[in-house]
Amino acid sequence: MTLKDIETRIDNLVAQAQAALKNCHVGGFGTLTLNSQDFAALRAAGLAFIEYTFGRDHSYYGEFDKKLDNSYEYNGEYALGILTAIQSQIKGGWIETTKGLVTAEVFADFLEMAEHLLEQQYKDAAAVLVGGVLEEHLRQLCLPVSVSVEDTSIGRTVARKADTLNADLVKAGKYTKLDQKSVTAWLDLRNKAAHGKYSEYTREQVDLMLDGVRNFVSRIRP
């Protein structure tokens, strides 16, 4: 599911909650209640979405589960409030920003490890590590521009190759053709290291790759 899909889904859920509230009727004790089908559908759909997006441990999940424990109108209003809050955070880019900050910290740690490996003359391990950071960053860049990271055309799901993602990201306007050429060169060096072709590149080239990828990751954000 892409970020665009998530935005569409939360919009639909907010609309679903609003429609359910408009369809309330007077219950047995003279209180307004949601239609039983509307209540069941909203509760199931809301919990499934929140679990997928945030996980069961998030406060949104617990609050939604607790507030929508019966079909009274005021509980439907609580549910709408929670969904509206989620919608505002998603529309404001909060989820993607937070994920990006965490990812950036992890990447920085790996690149620091690669730098240490280079200092210890382990150029091959450093090249593989830097290449791994680059490939994962390409996958992170794909989400906001709806570039698929998987291929299902052969009857099963496989990860698309990094070179293909590189080309698609340029087409999507995420970065320039000049950046594309650099990424292609870095991926080629990583592949040489991963396949044991250690004599086909130098420590100095890995050093330049490290600097280049570090700059690329900090400059081109999801």
C-alpha contacts under 8 A as a table, 3 or more apart, distances in Angstrom:
res1	aa1	res2	aa2	distance
1	M	5	D	5.85
1	M	6	I	6.89
2	T	5	D	5.07
2	T	6	I	6.40
2	T	143	L	5.67
2	T	144	P	7.09
2	T	146	S	6.13
3	L	6	I	5.02
3	L	7	E	6.26
3	L	143	L	6.38
3	L	144	P	5.93
3	L	146	S	7.67
4	K	7	E	5.11
4	K	8	T	6.23
4	K	144	P	7.34
4	K	146	S	7.38
5	D	8	T	5.08
5	D	9	R	6.10
6	I	9	R	5.05
6	I	10	I	6.25
7	E	10	I	5.37
7	E	11	D	6.24
7	E	87	Q	7.41
7	E	90	I	6.71
7	E	91	K	7.00
8	T	11	D	5.15
8	T	12	N	6.26
9	R	12	N	5.08
9	R	13	L	6.23
10	I	13	L	4.96
10	I	14	V	6.18
10	I	83	L	7.21
10	I	86	I	7.67
10	I	87	Q	5.94
11	D	14	V	5.26
11	D	15	A	6.28
11	D	87	Q	7.00
12	N	15	A	5.07
12	N	16	Q	6.03
13	L	16	Q	4.84
13	L	17	A	6.19
13	L	42	L	7.58
13	L	45	A	7.58
13	L	46	G	6.94
13	L	83	L	7.24
14	V	17	A	5.19
14	V	18	Q	6.24
14	V	80	L	6.37
14	V	83	L	6.01
14	V	84	T	6.46
14	V	87	Q	7.98
15	A	18	Q	5.07
15	A	19	A	6.12
16	Q	19	A	5.15
16	Q	20	A	6.16
16	Q	42	L	6.95
17	A	20	A	5.06
17	A	21	L	6.28
17	A	42	L	6.60
17	A	76	G	7.06
17	A	79	A	7.42
17	A	80	L	5.71
18	Q	21	L	5.24
18	Q	22	K	6.39
18	Q	80	L	7.06
19	A	22	K	5.12
19	A	23	N	6.33
20	A	23	N	5.09
20	A	24	C	6.64
20	A	34	L	6.35
20	A	35	N	7.20
20	A	38	D	5.65
20	A	39	F	7.32
20	A	76	G	7.85
21	L	24	C	5.41
21	L	34	L	6.46
21	L	73	E	6.72
21	L	76	G	6.59
21	L	77	E	7.43
23	N	34	L	6.75
23	N	35	N	6.75
24	C	32	L	6.04
24	C	33	T	5.31
24	C	34	L	4.59
24	C	35	N	6.01
24	C	73	E	6.95
25	H	32	L	5.35
25	H	33	T	5.58
25	H	34	L	6.57
25	H	35	N	7.00
26	V	29	F	7.93
26	V	30	G	5.56
26	V	31	T	5.41
26	V	32	L	4.47
26	V	33	T	6.15
27	G	30	G	5.32
27	G	31	T	5.35
27	G	32	L	5.81
27	G	33	T	5.84
28	G	31	T	7.23
31	T	72	Y	7.32
31	T	73	E	7.96
32	L	72	Y	6.20
32	L	73	E	5.46
33	T	71	S	5.41
33	T	72	Y	4.25
33	T	73	E	4.75
34	L	38	D	6.50
34	L	39	F	5.81
34	L	71	S	5.17
34	L	72	Y	6.13
34	L	73	E	5.87
34	L	76	G	7.31
35	N	38	D	5.16
35	N	39	F	6.05
35	N	71	S	7.55
36	S	39	F	5.08
36	S	40	A	6.18
36	S	71	S	7.12
37	Q	40	A	5.23
37	Q	41	A	6.08
38	D	41	A	5.25
38	D	42	L	6.00
39	F	42	L	5.28
39	F	43	R	6.05
39	F	71	S	5.92
39	F	76	G	7.99
40	A	43	R	5.27
40	A	44	A	6.11
41	A	44	A	5.31
41	A	45	A	5.96
42	L	45	A	5.24
42	L	46	G	5.76
43	R	46	G	5.27
43	R	47	L	6.10
43	R	65	D	7.71
43	R	68	L	6.65
44	A	47	L	5.46
44	A	48	A	6.14
45	A	48	A	5.22
45	A	49	F	6.17
46	G	49	F	5.25
46	G	50	I	6.18
46	G	64	F	7.70
46	G	83	L	7.92
47	L	50	I	5.21
47	L	51	E	6.01
47	L	61	Y	6.43
47	L	64	F	7.10
47	L	65	D	6.97
48	A	51	E	5.25
48	A	52	Y	6.18
49	F	52	Y	5.15
49	F	53	T	6.08
50	I	53	T	5.14
50	I	54	F	5.59
50	I	55	G	6.57
50	I	56	R	7.55
50	I	60	Y	7.00
50	I	61	Y	5.86
51	E	54	F	5.49
51	E	55	G	4.16
51	E	56	R	5.04
51	E	61	Y	6.58
52	Y	55	G	5.83
54	F	57	D	7.80
54	F	58	H	5.98
54	F	60	Y	7.92
54	F	61	Y	7.87
55	G	58	H	5.79
55	G	61	Y	7.42
56	R	61	Y	5.73
56	R	62	G	7.42
57	D	61	Y	6.98
57	D	62	G	7.44
58	H	61	Y	5.60
58	H	62	G	6.86
59	S	62	G	5.15
59	S	63	E	6.00
60	Y	63	E	5.21
60	Y	64	F	6.00
60	Y	82	I	7.08
61	Y	64	F	5.29
61	Y	65	D	6.04
62	G	65	D	5.16
62	G	66	K	6.06
63	E	66	K	5.12
63	E	67	K	5.88
63	E	82	I	7.93
64	F	67	K	5.26
64	F	68	L	5.89
64	F	78	Y	7.91
64	F	79	A	6.00
64	F	82	I	6.89
65	D	68	L	5.58
65	D	69	D	6.37
66	K	69	D	5.54
67	K	70	N	7.80
67	K	75	N	5.58
67	K	76	G	8.00
67	K	78	Y	6.37
67	K	79	A	6.66
68	L	71	S	6.93
68	L	75	N	5.45
68	L	76	G	6.60
68	L	78	Y	7.64
68	L	79	A	6.41
69	D	75	N	7.77
70	N	75	N	7.06
71	S	75	N	6.66
71	S	76	G	6.94
72	Y	75	N	5.46
72	Y	76	G	6.67
73	E	76	G	5.02
73	E	77	E	6.38
74	Y	77	E	4.93
74	Y	78	Y	6.33
75	N	78	Y	4.95
75	N	79	A	6.24
76	G	79	A	4.98
76	G	80	L	6.20
77	E	80	L	4.99
77	E	81	G	6.18
78	Y	81	G	5.04
78	Y	82	I	6.35
79	A	82	I	5.19
79	A	83	L	6.24
80	L	83	L	5.11
80	L	84	T	6.00
81	G	84	T	5.09
81	G	85	A	6.21
82	I	85	A	5.15
82	I	86	I	6.31
83	L	86	I	5.04
83	L	87	Q	6.09
84	T	87	Q	4.91
84	T	88	S	6.24
85	A	88	S	5.18
85	A	89	Q	6.41
86	I	89	Q	5.20
86	I	90	I	6.21
87	Q	90	I	5.20
87	Q	91	K	6.00
88	S	91	K	5.16
88	S	92	G	5.92
89	Q	92	G	5.07
89	Q	93	G	6.36
89	Q	94	W	5.26
89	Q	95	I	6.92
90	I	93	G	5.25
90	I	94	W	5.89
90	I	95	I	6.01
90	I	96	E	7.94
91	K	94	W	7.69
93	G	96	E	5.38
93	G	97	T	5.91
94	W	97	T	5.12
94	W	98	T	6.06
95	I	98	T	5.35
95	I	99	K	6.17
96	E	99	K	5.12
96	E	100	G	5.97
96	E	222	P	7.75
97	T	100	G	5.02
97	T	101	L	6.24
98	T	101	L	5.17
98	T	102	V	6.38
99	K	102	V	5.26
99	K	103	T	6.06
100	G	103	T	5.03
100	G	104	A	5.98
100	G	221	R	7.66
100	G	222	P	6.90
101	L	104	A	5.09
101	L	105	E	6.37
102	V	105	E	5.23
102	V	106	V	6.41
103	T	106	V	5.13
103	T	107	F	6.12
104	A	107	F	5.08
104	A	108	A	6.07
104	A	217	V	7.85
104	A	218	S	7.75
105	E	108	A	5.10
105	E	109	D	6.36
106	V	109	D	5.17
106	V	110	F	6.42
107	F	110	F	5.14
107	F	111	L	6.11
107	F	133	V	6.20
108	A	111	L	5.14
108	A	112	E	6.08
108	A	214	R	7.90
109	D	112	E	5.10
109	D	113	M	6.29
110	F	113	M	4.97
110	F	114	A	6.25
110	F	129	L	7.07
110	F	130	V	7.50
110	F	133	V	7.28
111	L	114	A	4.90
111	L	115	E	6.20
111	L	129	L	7.51
111	L	130	V	6.25
111	L	133	V	7.63
111	L	210	L	7.24
111	L	214	R	7.26
112	E	115	E	5.02
112	E	116	H	6.32
113	M	116	H	5.09
113	M	117	L	6.28
113	M	126	A	7.88
114	A	117	L	5.00
114	A	118	L	6.25
114	A	125	A	7.60
114	A	126	A	4.54
114	A	127	A	7.51
114	A	129	L	6.19
114	A	130	V	6.48
114	A	210	L	7.75
115	E	118	L	5.09
115	E	119	E	6.32
115	E	126	A	7.11
115	E	207	D	7.96
115	E	210	L	7.50
116	H	119	E	5.05
116	H	120	Q	6.36
117	L	120	Q	5.05
117	L	121	Q	6.33
117	L	122	Y	5.09
117	L	123	K	6.77
117	L	125	A	7.09
117	L	126	A	5.67
118	L	121	Q	4.89
118	L	122	Y	5.25
118	L	123	K	5.24
118	L	126	A	6.10
118	L	203	R	7.43
118	L	207	D	7.40
119	E	122	Y	7.47
121	Q	203	R	7.70
122	Y	125	A	5.74
122	Y	126	A	6.30
123	K	126	A	5.05
123	K	127	A	6.09
123	K	202	T	7.73
123	K	203	R	5.45
123	K	206	V	6.59
124	D	127	A	5.14
124	D	128	V	6.45
124	D	193	A	5.51
124	D	198	Y	6.72
125	A	128	V	5.24
125	A	129	L	6.24
125	A	193	A	7.58
126	A	129	L	5.10
126	A	130	V	6.12
126	A	206	V	7.41
127	A	130	V	5.26
127	A	131	G	6.01
127	A	189	L	7.22
127	A	190	R	5.57
127	A	193	A	6.31
127	A	206	V	5.88
127	A	209	M	7.90
127	A	210	L	7.92
128	V	131	G	5.06
128	V	132	G	6.16
128	V	190	R	5.37
128	V	191	N	7.83
128	V	193	A	6.09
128	V	194	A	6.14
129	L	132	G	5.11
129	L	133	V	6.50
130	V	133	V	5.18
130	V	134	L	6.30
130	V	190	R	7.70
130	V	209	M	7.73
130	V	210	L	6.31
130	V	213	V	7.34
131	G	134	L	5.02
131	G	135	E	6.19
131	G	186	W	6.99
131	G	187	L	6.33
131	G	190	R	5.14
132	G	135	E	5.22
132	G	136	E	6.22
133	V	136	E	5.30
133	V	137	H	6.09
134	L	137	H	5.09
134	L	138	L	6.29
134	L	187	L	8.00
134	L	213	V	6.53
134	L	217	V	7.59
135	E	138	L	5.13
135	E	139	R	6.50
135	E	162	A	6.04
135	E	187	L	8.00
136	E	139	R	5.06
136	E	140	Q	6.31
137	H	140	Q	4.97
137	H	141	L	6.21
137	H	217	V	6.91
138	L	141	L	5.08
138	L	142	C	6.48
138	L	162	A	7.22
138	L	165	L	6.82
138	L	166	N	6.97
139	R	142	C	5.22
139	R	143	L	7.19
139	R	149	V	6.33
139	R	165	L	7.45
140	Q	143	L	5.91
140	Q	222	P	6.23
141	L	144	P	6.60
141	L	145	V	7.44
141	L	169	L	7.66
141	L	174	K	7.76
141	L	221	R	6.84
141	L	222	P	4.59
142	C	145	V	5.62
142	C	146	S	6.02
142	C	147	V	4.76
142	C	148	S	6.71
142	C	149	V	7.00
142	C	165	L	7.57
142	C	169	L	6.81
142	C	222	P	7.60
143	L	146	S	5.23
143	L	147	V	6.26
143	L	148	S	7.53
143	L	222	P	7.49
144	P	147	V	7.89
144	P	222	P	6.40
145	V	172	A	6.70
145	V	174	K	7.85
147	V	165	L	7.65
147	V	168	D	6.98
147	V	169	L	7.25
147	V	172	A	7.94
148	S	151	D	7.58
149	V	159	A	6.03
149	V	160	R	5.48
149	V	165	L	7.18
150	E	157	T	6.33
150	E	158	V	5.57
150	E	159	A	4.53
150	E	160	R	5.13
151	D	154	I	7.56
151	D	156	R	7.78
151	D	157	T	5.60
151	D	158	V	5.31
151	D	159	A	6.13
151	D	160	R	5.78
152	T	155	G	5.71
152	T	156	R	5.25
152	T	157	T	4.60
152	T	158	V	6.61
153	S	156	R	7.18
153	S	157	T	7.90
154	I	157	T	7.69
160	R	164	T	6.77
160	R	165	L	7.02
161	K	164	T	5.37
161	K	165	L	6.51
162	A	165	L	5.02
162	A	166	N	6.06
162	A	187	L	7.74
163	D	166	N	4.96
163	D	167	A	6.40
163	D	184	T	6.66
163	D	187	L	7.57
164	T	167	A	5.23
164	T	168	D	6.24
165	L	168	D	5.05
165	L	169	L	5.99
166	N	169	L	5.30
166	N	170	V	6.54
166	N	180	Q	6.35
166	N	183	V	7.27
166	N	184	T	7.65
167	A	170	V	5.34
167	A	171	K	6.44
167	A	180	Q	7.05
168	D	171	K	4.98
168	D	172	A	6.15
169	L	172	A	4.94
169	L	173	G	6.34
169	L	174	K	5.39
169	L	175	Y	6.88
170	V	173	G	5.05
170	V	174	K	5.63
170	V	175	Y	5.41
170	V	176	T	5.94
170	V	177	K	6.42
170	V	180	Q	6.90
171	K	174	K	7.61
173	G	176	T	7.11
174	K	220	I	7.72
175	Y	179	D	6.41
175	Y	180	Q	7.46
175	Y	220	I	7.24
176	T	179	D	5.21
176	T	180	Q	6.33
177	K	180	Q	4.70
177	K	181	K	6.30
178	L	181	K	5.28
178	L	182	S	6.61
179	D	182	S	5.12
179	D	183	V	6.18
180	Q	183	V	5.08
180	Q	184	T	6.10
181	K	184	T	5.07
181	K	185	A	6.31
182	S	185	A	5.15
182	S	186	W	6.27
183	V	186	W	5.08
183	V	187	L	6.07
184	T	187	L	5.19
184	T	188	D	6.17
185	A	188	D	5.08
185	A	189	L	6.33
186	W	189	L	5.12
186	W	190	R	6.20
186	W	209	M	6.17
187	L	190	R	4.99
187	L	191	N	6.14
188	D	191	N	5.10
188	D	192	K	6.30
189	L	192	K	5.13
189	L	193	A	6.38
189	L	201	Y	7.17
189	L	206	V	7.89
190	R	193	A	5.14
190	R	194	A	6.13
191	N	194	A	4.98
191	N	195	H	6.10
192	K	195	H	5.28
192	K	196	G	6.24
192	K	197	K	4.93
192	K	198	Y	6.75
192	K	200	E	7.28
193	A	196	G	5.32
193	A	197	K	5.78
193	A	198	Y	5.82
194	A	197	K	7.71
197	K	200	E	5.82
198	Y	201	Y	6.34
199	S	202	T	7.29
201	Y	205	Q	6.48
201	Y	206	V	7.72
202	T	205	Q	5.23
202	T	206	V	6.58
203	R	206	V	5.12
203	R	207	D	6.20
204	E	207	D	4.94
204	E	208	L	6.30
205	Q	208	L	5.07
205	Q	209	M	6.12
206	V	209	M	4.83
206	V	210	L	6.11
207	D	210	L	5.13
207	D	211	D	6.43
208	L	211	D	5.17
208	L	212	G	6.04
209	M	212	G	5.01
209	M	213	V	5.97
210	L	213	V	5.32
210	L	214	R	6.04
211	D	214	R	5.18
211	D	215	N	6.24
212	G	215	N	5.19
212	G	216	F	6.08
213	V	216	F	4.88
213	V	217	V	5.98
214	R	217	V	5.36
214	R	218	S	6.35
215	N	218	S	5.30
215	N	219	R	5.97
216	F	219	R	5.13
216	F	220	I	5.73
217	V	220	I	5.60
217	V	221	R	6.72
218	S	221	R	6.66
